[in-house]
């Protein structure tokens, strides 16, 4: 059974149009429609394989270095589960146990780790640090969040979720991004990934947490977007409501955080004016922005979104380690 599933996945991976082998995944900007479509096809195959038999041997003998210098539950564990379901194994590196405590540079830590493993997933608190360290490495590096910069693998699973939940269509949708748009790296990646599609973006946040100018400038080249402080100005037209938490750890002083914390609280009543087919997404963790009474609403897609995260990350690992290409994509 395992061997047959491995063969089916190999065929699917060989059928993709774009090159992936040895690719770093560092930014939304590496993804166009064709690459996204390849990723979705392979992800559908991963989902089927897991439903059928839980795992296979596609990445048997491969090791993932999972390096997290910031807290993580979903990203870290979904990469680990992804690797294990494909027959590979994981080495987990946390800062409290690593030589960075002794003053070692990030590049030295990673260069050593790639002597042991085949692919590295890195989360780091400094914006730009993950793309910055890629030039020192020979093996694929996946950005699992660089401070307030980007979170491209999250944007990919968000994209997969949107198209999977809404009948495969992304063109024509109205997508509301709500919450801490200033500091939320997931929305920084997602807003710009969506410029590949003909969507309307609505940015909803307190005035002090607006989407940064450099991101709006980029979005504006391709898409129509508007900015709001109140959700009810845009909720009726929304096909996707993407909620984020206020990023407490990015505030310099507690007082500023307290001013904006609790601005949004989506509950069943809020959703009463929303479309019946709208979906509510959230990268999680939530800290009060979505009331638990929304969880039983079929529109609540955030736990399905988390599950998709594992399938998408299975695809990324498989494509970067066994996908099409000449092995010199970096
Ligand atoms: C996000 C992150 O770390 O940026 N979480 C995640 O990866 N699922 C969102 C957040 O922390 O708010």
Boltz pocket constraint, residues with backbone or C-beta under 6 A from the ligand:
constraints:
  - pocket:
      binder: B
      contacts: [[A, 71], [A, 74], [A, 75], [A, 144], [A, 145], [A, 151], [A, 154], [A, 185], [A, 186], [A, 244], [A, 245], [A, 283], [A, 284], [A, 285]]
      max_distance: 6.0
